[in-house]
Amino acid sequence: MKRIGFLSFGHWSPLEGSRTRTARESLIQGIELAEAAEEIGIDGAFFRVHHFARQQAAPFPLLSAIAARTSRIEIGTGVVDMRYENPLYMAEEAAETDLISGGRLQLGISRGSPEPALNGAANFGYVPADGEEPADMARRHTEVFRYAISGAGIAQADPRQGSGLLPVQPHSPGLSERIWWGAGTRKTAVWAAGQGMNLMSSTLLTEDTGVPFDQLQAEQIQLFREEWAAAGHNFEPRVSVSRSVIPIVDDEDRRYFALSALRETRDQVGVLDGAMSRFGKSYIGEPDRIAAELANDDAVRAADTLMLTVPNQLGVDYNAKLLRNIAEHVASAIGWERKV
């Protein structure tokens, strides 16, 4: 059974036409859209994390607020840049958020993507050690974070108060199996499988072999599953892929996306962060046509979870309508059933 979640980048801007003009509006609308998505029957509410930008940043206050206002929908990130994180403090925040939600946190993390700031993590106090690259530092932070959320002892107890190693508190059982790695290549997907993390793959891969994006991403998923089986982990992994899906059903949709339907329905190839990269196409158009195309997407078929990127600056009402149209006219083509 497929799951469907929305993925918001949480943009805000005072520009003309924006319905999300301030940081407060972005946060409140994120909560309201998650509530609307749960009512529609969507399975998850996920948020991208960026720093030094007019987007969602520290995710746990927002996710905790959503957790307190909903009862069923999964909440998560796609993804947290681990270069910027204090692993132990993040372990505390993640556990508290997961406990508030009743075990609904699905936490996507990664080495991060290009940011607006030059060496932004250094401004947070995190600099790679001698011989490390920033990606190595992100993986080191990840190792400490995952060890901490396992409930293992971390800090030596004050002998005046006890003995042994003290774990980070609170501890949320099961959270360690709900950590996802955002992998931009086949190689990093294999690494994530070996580590025992679920796979989160976006609309971009920072490599290109000349095959269509969905086929390259399906190969990434297959390699991940093969490595997972070889590693012998004791739980079944989950795999998500992101897609932009816009069914055009009324004049408002046409006004916003008619031109995009002509320009963005094929893969794009270009250089990102020094690497030749392939960007997946968008699915924009008449519902029956894009449903059929989505059903033939190799990576969507291989994944268990589909993340729908939403144009959050069009506001809650528009995005709730978008999710409802996908639920009613498109999602059944990929094997999804509404949860209400």
Secondary structure as the mmCIF struct_conf table of DSSP 4:
data_model
#
loop_
_struct_conf.conf_type_id
_struct_conf.id
_struct_conf.beg_label_comp_id
_struct_conf.beg_label_asym_id
_struct_conf.beg_label_seq_id
_struct_conf.end_label_comp_id
_struct_conf.end_label_asym_id
_struct_conf.end_label_seq_id
STRN STRN1 ARG A 3 SER A 8
BEND BEND1 LEU A 15 LEU A 15
TURN_TY1_P TURN_TY1_P1 GLU A 16 GLY A 17
BEND BEND2 ARG A 19 ARG A 19
BEND BEND3 THR A 22 THR A 22
HELX_RH_AL_P HELX_RH_AL_P1 ALA A 23 ILE A 40
TURN_TY1_P TURN_TY1_P2 GLY A 41 GLY A 41
STRN STRN2 GLY A 44 PHE A 47
BEND BEND4 HIS A 51 GLN A 55
BEND BEND5 ALA A 58 ALA A 58
HELX_RH_AL_P HELX_RH_AL_P2 PHE A 60 ARG A 69
BEND BEND6 SER A 71 ARG A 72
STRN STRN3 GLU A 74 ASP A 81
HELX_RH_3T_P HELX_RH_3T_P1 MET A 82 TYR A 84
HELX_RH_AL_P HELX_RH_AL_P3 PRO A 87 SER A 101
TURN_TY1_P TURN_TY1_P3 GLY A 102 GLY A 102
BEND BEND7 GLY A 103 GLY A 103
STRN STRN4 LEU A 105 SER A 110
BEND BEND8 ARG A 111 ARG A 111
BEND BEND9 PRO A 116 ALA A 117
TURN_TY1_P TURN_TY1_P4 LEU A 118 ASN A 119
HELX_RH_AL_P HELX_RH_AL_P4 GLY A 120 ASN A 123
TURN_TY1_P TURN_TY1_P5 PHE A 124 GLY A 125
HELX_LH_PP_P HELX_LH_PP_P1 PRO A 128 ALA A 129
TURN_TY1_P TURN_TY1_P6 ASP A 130 GLY A 131
HELX_RH_AL_P HELX_RH_AL_P5 PRO A 134 ILE A 149
TURN_TY1_P TURN_TY1_P7 SER A 150 GLY A 151
STRN STRN5 GLY A 153 GLN A 156
HELX_LH_PP_P HELX_LH_PP_P2 ALA A 157 ASP A 158
TURN_TY1_P TURN_TY1_P8 PRO A 159 GLN A 161
BEND BEND10 GLY A 164 GLY A 164
STRN STRN6 LEU A 165 PRO A 167
HELX_LH_PP_P HELX_LH_PP_P3 VAL A 168 VAL A 168
BEND BEND11 GLN A 169 PRO A 170
TURN_TY1_P TURN_TY1_P9 PRO A 173 GLY A 174
HELX_RH_3T_P HELX_RH_3T_P2 LEU A 175 ARG A 178
STRN STRN7 ILE A 179 GLY A 182
BEND BEND12 GLY A 184 THR A 185
HELX_RH_AL_P HELX_RH_AL_P6 ARG A 186 GLN A 195
TURN_TY1_P TURN_TY1_P10 GLY A 196 GLY A 196
STRN STRN8 ASN A 198 SER A 201
BEND BEND13 THR A 203 THR A 203
STRN STRN9 LEU A 204 LEU A 205
BEND BEND14 THR A 206 THR A 206
BEND BEND15 GLY A 210 VAL A 211
HELX_RH_AL_P HELX_RH_AL_P7 PHE A 213 ALA A 231
TURN_TY1_P TURN_TY1_P11 GLY A 232 GLY A 232
BEND BEND16 ASN A 234 PHE A 235
STRN STRN10 VAL A 239 ARG A 243
STRN STRN11 VAL A 245 PRO A 247
BEND BEND17 ASP A 250 ASP A 250
HELX_RH_AL_P HELX_RH_AL_P8 ASP A 251 ARG A 263
BEND BEND18 GLU A 264 ARG A 266
STRN STRN12 GLN A 268 LEU A 272
TURN_TY1_P TURN_TY1_P12 ASP A 273 GLY A 274
STRN STRN13 ALA A 275 PHE A 279
HELX_LH_PP_P HELX_LH_PP_P4 GLY A 280 SER A 282
STRN STRN14 TYR A 283 GLY A 285
HELX_RH_AL_P HELX_RH_AL_P9 PRO A 287 ALA A 295
TURN_TY1_P TURN_TY1_P13 ASN A 296 ASN A 296
HELX_RH_AL_P HELX_RH_AL_P10 ASP A 298 ALA A 302
BEND BEND19 ASP A 304 ASP A 304
STRN STRN15 THR A 305 THR A 309
HELX_RH_3T_P HELX_RH_3T_P3 ASN A 312 LEU A 314
HELX_RH_AL_P HELX_RH_AL_P11 GLY A 315 HIS A 329
TURN_TY1_P TURN_TY1_P14 VAL A 330 VAL A 330
HELX_RH_3T_P HELX_RH_3T_P4 ALA A 331 ILE A 334
TURN_TY1_P TURN_TY1_P15 GLY A 335 GLY A 335
#
